Amino acid sequence: MARYLIVDSRDLTEYTNGRYIQKVAGKLKEDGNDVTLFLIENGVIAARKGGDIAKNLTDLSKRGAKVLVDDISCKARGVAQLADGISQSNVDQLADLITEGSDKVIWY
């Protein structure tokens, strides 16, 4: 199966189609693909511990998808605590995932 990288730079709570990204990631994982969801810029807001969307991201992680957030974006937006199953990362890892670690990249 393919290795998918989904990068979200938009606040998932701000746009009506924001939850669609989570559904796409879940379906790709369900179909047997390797899925990494990388939240950057305003996308990290969804990863805050206790938020409604954060629960969905935790569930996505429990189903085997990797959910990562950019550390600088978290600091800039005051996101100090992450929901379970979400790990901090950085733009260096994102660059590696884009250039070497993924077959397909989707940027939202």
N, C-alpha and C positions, 0 to 999 in steps of 0.2 A: 504494500500500500504506500501511499504518498505521505510525505512530511509537509504539513501545512503550518505556516506562520500567519497568524491573523494579528495585525497591529491596529490598535484602536487609539486614536489621538483625540477623540471627541468624548464629551461627557455622555455616557450612556443614558443618563436620566433626562438629558436636555432634549433629545430628539425622539420622535415617535418610533423611528425604526431602530433605535438603539438596542432593544432587546433581540432584534433579528440577528445581530452578530453572535449573541450567545446561542441562539438556536442553530445557526450555521456551524459553530464550533462543536456543539453537542452532536449534531447529525454526522459531521465528518468523523468524529471520534467513534460514534456508534457504528459507522461503516468500516471501522478497523484502521483508520488513518492515525498517524502520529500528529497530534495537534498541540500547538503552543499559541496561547493568547497573550500578547504583550501589550500592556496598557501603558501609555505614555501621554505626556501633556495633560489635558483635561480628562483623559480616559482613566487616570488613576483615582479620580473621585469615586468611582463605582466600587473600588476595593476597600473603602473604609469599613472597619469593623462595625457591625450593627446595622448596616444599611440593607435595604430590601434587595438591591441588585447584588450586593456582596454575598448574600445567601445563595443566589444562583451561581455565582462564580465559585463558591466553595463546593457546591454540588457538581459543577463541571470538573473541578479538580478531583473530586472523589471518583468520578467516572473515568479518570485517567488522563485528562488533558492537563497540560502544564500551564499555569496561570502566573505570569510575571508582571511586575510593575517597575517602572523606572524610578530609581532612588531620588534623583534630582527633581523630577516632577512631583514626587510625594512631598519633599521638603518645601518646594515652592508653593504648594497648595495646602500645606498644613495637615497632610494625611500622616498621622503618627502611628496609628495602629491599623494593621491589615487584618482582614477576615481570614479565618482558617483556610489553609490550602493555597494561599497566595504568597509568593516569595518575591523579595526585592531583587532587582537586577540593575543593569546599567546599559547605557547606549553602546558600550563596547560589545556586550553580549548580543544586543540587538543587531549590530553590524555583522557579527559572526553568523547569527541565525539567517540573516538575509543573504549573505554571500556564500555560505558553506553548509549551513545546517538545515536548509529547507528546499523542498522541490517546488513549492508554490507559495507565493506571498500574496496576501490580501490586506490592503491598507484601507481602513475606514476612518 
